[in-house]
Amino acid sequence: MRRLVLVLLMVTIMISMAPRFVHAQEEGGAQLTKHDRAELFRRGAQLWPVYCAQCHSPRPPGDYAAYQWDVIIPHMRTLGNIPAADSNAILEYLKTGR
């Protein structure tokens, strides 16, 4: 019984930490080369109107500061059910496309 409680506790801890690991993998932007960032920017520029126009008028990159896009995009990703790779590309476009 004691072993079962210990295993359940460990599983609970691992499950609660999983989103942090996923987020860390999605944030892999620091290792991107200049060419990779340019490709991500181009892809984001293509995806931005596609996803954003489904619900509202897409906002130009200059409407918000880069740190504000860091808050807005994860929220919109949840609401729009946007895949992580696509939201990262859109975020790169919005943060650097001024």
C-alpha positions, 0 to 999 in steps of 0.5 A, spaced: 500 500 500 505 504 501 509 503 495 502 504 491 501 511 494 509 513 493 508 511 485 501 515 485 505 521 488 511 520 483 506 520 477 502 526 480 508 530 480 511 528 473 504 530 470 504 536 473 511 538 471 509 536 464 507 542 461 513 546 463 517 541 459 513 541 453 513 549 453 521 549 454 521 544 448 517 549 444 521 555 446 527 552 442 528 559 439 535 561 442 538 555 438 535 557 431 540 560 426 539 566 422 536 562 416 532 558 420 529 565 424 528 568 417 524 562 414 520 562 421 518 569 419 516 568 412 512 562 415 509 566 420 507 572 415 503 567 411 500 563 417 498 570 421 492 572 416 490 565 415 489 563 423 487 570 426 482 572 420 478 566 422 475 570 428 477 577 428 481 582 423 488 581 424 492 586 428 499 589 425 505 587 428 506 594 430 500 594 434 503 591 440 510 591 443 514 584 443 513 583 450 505 584 449 505 579 443 508 574 448 502 574 452 497 575 446 499 569 442 499 563 447 492 566 449 490 566 442 493 559 440 489 556 446 482 559 443 484 558 436 487 551 437 493 553 433 499 548 433 505 550 437 509 550 430 504 555 427 504 559 433 511 560 434 512 562 427 506 567 427 509 570 434 516 570 430 513 574 425 509 579 430 515 580 434 520 582 428 515 584 423 515 592 425 
